Amino acid sequence: MRIGVVKELTPGESRVALAPHAVNELTRAGHRVVVEAGAGEASSISDADYEQAGARLTGDLSSVYTDSELVAKVYGPTVEEHQYLREGLILVSFLSLPVNPKLTQALLDSRCVGFAMESIRDGRGRFPILTSMSEIAGRLVPQIGAHYLQRPSGGRGILLGGAVGVKPGHVVILGCGIVGSGAARMASGLGAHITIIDRDLDRLRLIENSRLRNVTTLAASAMSIEDAVVRADLLIGAVFVAGSRTPALVDRATVAEMKPGSVIVDVDVDYGGCVEPSRPTTLDDPIFVESGVTHYCVKNVPAAVPVTATRALSNALLPTIRHLAGVGLIDALNSEVGLRRGVAVAEGRIVDAALARTVGSEHHQISSVLPLHSEVR
């Protein structure tokens, strides 16, 4: 298969979808990989590294799309790239379609097959590609919050770990998935007092059983969330609903009741965010202040550490690309239910049920759109 890797055009996006070690695995298997020149520069990967791995280099973005059967990229195509989408192309990317109507329409108009990396599952129903980035985000956000709590950064002047004879800062985490549990571990290591809230009691039990220091679990309810949030020094939003817009669990009135100089880090802002005032920011301009509270709403948090994030993403993405390239689109979809669930759009139709509900569009069964074998219809 002809596979393309492009340089990211999304502002602040410094990752690249496939690192040289992944490219080498694909070229050794007989596939042709074309990489746009400079694609790995921000991740400390040179063009020579890609050439040594067996890739072909080109300085022309359009030729990567034109000459490839499959294009792998981190973030969904920007407006400048919409013109290169076409029927017969397989796109594998973090798409965030519930909050990106222009991209959704562009994908539908092009009739390409769009895989949302955040929705691809493994045989156990987990999200292996999303998880790789969520693990990094979970480890980063307590550090980010701690930075913006410092007085020179506009914060209250709080040290999360406190000091001898001084109580630690209070961190509230909404969501106990990969990001939330990772953030709890990091914040606990910093010495903070943590309240983690989720509606899934089994997830909360896992946190309880890990015996992290200074961690309290709460079942989610409107009252428990409001009570915890107004007492927080640092609020971390780590809520993710596959294929749907993130519900706003914290309204503006509650944010206005938070202590002046407190900090909110809303990780899933690329799906709408779980705090009402949240709006996407970039690594170049990461924060805004509303009601005296600092909001950090960068939608691609792992891009702050691209050397680590690119390699982690490549490790997680490679099995999917290798499988698609090795057996072809139809056989790959037939053999893996989790991969099939990652297809968001195909042949000009929405085939993801949750996405269709969110955007108010008609849902089409993938078996009615692509010529899958009869046993999977």
N, C-alpha and C positions, 0 to 999 in steps of 0.2 A: 504494500500500500504506500501511496505517496502522502507523507505527513508533513505538515507545516507548523512552524513555531514562529510567532511574531513578537515584535517589540511592543510592549504595552503602551497605549496612548492615554489611558485613564490618568488624570493628574495624581501624582504622588504614588503611583503603582510602580514599585521597583522590583517586584518578583518576575520570574519567567516560568512558564508552565513546565518545561522539561530541562533539567540540568544535563551536562555532558554525559554523566554515567548512564542516564536513561536513554539518551540518544544513541549511545554506543550499543546498548542492549537491543535497540530496535534495528539499527543498521546491521548488526551481526546476524539478526534474524532474517535479513534480506529485504528490509523495507528501506525506502528512500526518505531521508529527512532533510527538509530545507529550512534553514534558520535565517531570519532577517538579521542583517548585520547590526550589532550593538544591542541585541535583545537581552543579553546577559550582563551587560556592563554594570548596572546598578547592583547586581548580585555578585560582583567581583568575578565574573566569568567572561573571559575574552573570546573574541571570534576564533582565535587560534585554538582555544580549548575545544570549541565545537568542531572545528575542522579535524582536529586530532581524533575526536570521537567518531568521525565518519560522516558528519553532516556536510551539506552543501550550503554555502553562504550566498546571500543575495542582498543587495541594497534596495531592492524594489518591493515595497509592501504588497502591491497589487499582484506581483508574480507569485508570492507565497500563497495567496488565496486562489489564484487562477490555476496554478500547477499542482495544488494539493487536493487529495480526496478527503482528508481529515485535517482540520486545524485545531491545535490545542493552544489555549490562551488562558490567562488567569481571570481577568474580568471580561464581561461581555463586550462585544464590539461597540466602539464609540460611533457617533454619527458619521464620522469620516470613513468608517469601515463598512457602513451599511451597504454601500454600493457594490462591495465585493462578495456579499452573500449571494448564493445561487442554489438552484435546485441541484441535487446530487452531492452537495457538500455536507460533510458531517462536522459539526462544531461542538467542541467539548470545552466548557467554561463555567465559571461562577456567573450565573445569569441574573439572579435577583429580579425575576420578571414581575412578581406581584406589585412592585413599586417602580417598574420601568416600562410604561406603556409604549413608548416610542420604539424601544428595542423589541418588545413583543410584536408590534405591528411589522417591523422590518423583517423579523424572522419569518412571520407568517407570509408576508408578501414574497419573500425570496424562495419559499418552499423548501428550504434546507432542513436537515434533521438537527435539532438543537438539544444537546445533553446538558442539563444543569448539574454541575459537579456536586452542588450542595444536596442534591436529591438522590444521587446514585447510592445504592445500598449493597451490602455484601450478603452472603447466604444466611446470615443471622439477623438480617434486618437493620444492621448498623450502617452508619454513614462514614466509610473509611477515608474519603478524600476530605470531606468537611472536618472530620475529627482531627486530621493532621494540623489544620489551621486553628481549630478551636483550642487545641492543647497549647499552642503557642500564645494565642490571645489570652487564655486563662492565666498563663504565667506572667504575661506582660501587664495586665490591667492594674493589679495592686501597686506595681512600681509606678505606673503612670499616675494613678490617684495620689500616691504618696508624694510625688513631685509637685502636683498642683495644689496640695494642701500646705505646701511651704509658703511662708509669707512673701518672699520675693516673687513667687509665681502667682500671687493674688489670693492665696488660700488663707485659712484661719490661723496658720502657724502651728499645725498639729503634727507631732511625730507619731506615726501609727503604733509603734511599739511602746510608746510612753517612756517613762524613766523611773528610776528608783523613787518611790513615794509619789509617783504621778501616774494616774490611770491611763491606759492605752487608748488610742482612737477606736471609734466604733465603725465597722464596715458592715453594710447591709448588702446582701447579694440576692437578686431576684433570679431564680432559676438554678437548678442543681444538676444540670447536664455537664458536658465536658468543660465548657468555659467556666461555669459556676463552681464546680467542684475543684477545678484547677486553681481558680482564684482564691477559694477558701484555703487551700493548702499553702499557697504563697503568702496570703495575708496572715495566716496562723504562724508561719515561719518568721514573719516580720514582728510578731508579738501583738498584733491587733486583737481586739474583741470582735468576733464575727457573728452575725445573724444571717443564716441562709434560709431562704423561703422557697417552697415549691409545693405544688399540689399533688405531686407523686410521692407518696409516703415511702415507697420502696427506695427511691433515690435518697431520701432523707435518712433512711435507715443505714444505707451504705456509708454516708458521711458520719453518722453516729458511731458506726462500728469501726471506722478508721481511727477513732480516738484522737482527733486533732485537738490541739490546745485551744481553749477559749472559743469554741464553736458551739453556738446554739442553733437548733433547727426549729422552724415554724411551718405549720401547714398554711398554705396560701388562702387568704380571704381578703376582702376589701379592707376590713378593719385591721387585720394583722399587718398588712402591707403599709397602710397609712401610719399606724402607730410606730412601726419600725423606721420608716423613711424619715419622719420628722426628727428622729433622734440620731440619725446617721451623720457621721463626718464624711464618709465616702459611700456613695451608692453605686453599685455595679449592676447594670442591666444585662442579664445573660439569658434572655428568653428567646427560644427559637421554635417556630411551628413550621414543619416541613411544607413547602409549597404555598404557604399563606403569609399574609401580612402579620407582623408581630403585633399582638394586642397591646394597647396603651394601658398599663396597669397603674401608672402614677400620673395623676392629672396636674394641671398647672397650679391649682389651689394648694395641693399638697407640697409641690416644689416650693411655693412661696412661703410655706411654713418651716422649711428647713433652715438650719442655722446659717447666717451670713458667712460666706467664705468656705462653705462645704463644697463637695465636688461630686458630680455625676459622670460616670463613664458608661455610656450606652453602647454595648458591643454590637448588637444586632440592628443598628440603625440602617443598614443596607436593606433591611426588610421592614423598615418603618420605625423601629425602636419601641421600647416598652415604657418610655417616659414621654408624656404628651409634648413637651416643648422641643424634643429632640429633632434635629435636622442634620443631614450629612455634612461633615466637615472633612478637611484634608490634612495630611501630615504637614503641609506647608502652612496651614492656618487652622490648627486643630481645635480651638476652643471658642466658645462665646459665653457671655455672662447674662443670665436672666434671673430676675428676682434675687440678685446677690449671690447666686449659685453658679459655679463654673461648670459648664457642660463640655465634656470631651466626647465628640460623636464621630470619630474617624471610622469610616466604614471598612477600611482594610488595615486593621491594627497590625497584623503580622508583617505588613510591608515595612514596618519600622526596623525589622531585623531581616532583611532580604537574603543575606548569606545563609542563615539558618532556615528561613521559611521556604526558599526556593528548593533546597535539597529535601526538606520534609515533604513538600508538595509533590515533588518528582517521585519520591519513594511511594507515595500513596496513589498517584495517578498512573504510574507505569503499568501496573497489572491490567487496568482498564484499557489503555491504549494498545497494549500488546495483544489483548484478547480481540479487540475490535479489528486490529490490523491483521491478526493471524487467521481469523476465520471469516471475516467480513461482517457487515452490519446485521444482516438477517439471522445468520447462524448464531452470532453473539447474543442477540436479543432472545432468540429461542432457547438458548442454553442457560441464561441467567435472568431470573425474575428481577433481582435487585438492579441489574443494569437496565432492564426494560422500564423500571419505574423512574429511572433518571431522565428519560426522554420527555422533554417539555412540549416541544412542537415538532411536527413532521408533515411534510407535503401540504403546508399551508393551513394546518389545523392544530388545535390545542389538544394534546393527548394526555395531559396531566389533570386529573380530576380536581385536585385542590386548587390548582392555578385557574382552571376554568371557573370554579365557584368564586374565587377572589376577584377576578376581573369581569365577572358577569357575562361569560361567553359560553358558547355551546361546547360540550365535551365530546370528544370522539375516542372510542376505544382504539388503542394502537393497532390491534389486529384488523381493524376495518380500514386503516390508513396505509399500513405497510404490509407487504405480502408474506406474513408470518405463516408458519406451518399450521395446519388445521388443529393440531392438538393444543395449541396455546390460545385459540380463539374463544 
